[in-house]
Amino acid sequence: MPIEMSWGWRVPSMRAVSEAWQKTAAARVKEIDAERDRTRAALAEAGEVLRRRLIGLEQYPEAPATAMYGLWTSV
């Protein structure tokens, strides 16, 4: 609630200023929480991609060896 000063300016009360800061801070906290949740989800997704690639790399050397063994045994 603005208070009128002797020179005619309207100055917000300390309570109004404090409430405005609190609302701004609460909104910022919500934004940071949402960003943290997005970051966690992206990190989990990246971890899953890395795990799949690792499994693929572990299986890759076996595939050509198996194929070549099949060629040698068919001769």
N, C-alpha and C positions, 0 to 999 in steps of 0.2 A: 504494500500500500504506500504510494508516494506521499511524501510530506512536503508541504509548500514552505519554502524558505522565505526569509524577509525580502530577498532581492527578486522573488518571483519564480525561481527555478523549482522544479519538482524533483526531489531527490528520493529514491527508493529507500525504504527502511532497511535496517540491518537484517531484520527477519526475512524480508522479501529477497534480499541478496543472498542470504544463507540458504533459503529454500531453492532458489534458482541454481545455486552451486550444487546442492544436493541432487536435484533432478538431473543436472548435466552429468554429474559423477555417476549416478545410477545408470543413465543411458550408456555412458562409456563402458561401465562394467559389463553391461549386457552385450555390447559390441565385442569386447575382449573375450567374453565367455564363448560367444558364437564363433569367433575367429579361432579360439583354442579348440573347439569341437571340430571345426573344419580341418584344422591342422592335424589333429589326432586321426581323423578319418583318412586323410591323405597319406599320413604316415603308415597307417595299417594297410592301406591299399598298396603302397609302395613295397612294404614288407612282404605282402602276398605275391606281388609280381617278382620280387627278388627270389622268394622261395621257389616259385615255379621255374624260374630260369635256372636255379641251382639244380633242381631235380632234372631238368632237361639236359644240363651239362653232364650230370652224373650218368644219365642214360645214353648220351650221344656216343661215347667210345664203344659201348657194347653193340650198338646197331651195326656199324660197318664191320666189326669183327664177326658178328653173327652172319651177316650177309656173305662175307668172304668165306667163312667156314662152310656155308651151304654150297657155295660154288665149288670149293675144293672137294667136298664129299660127293658131289654129283658127277665128277669126272671119272 
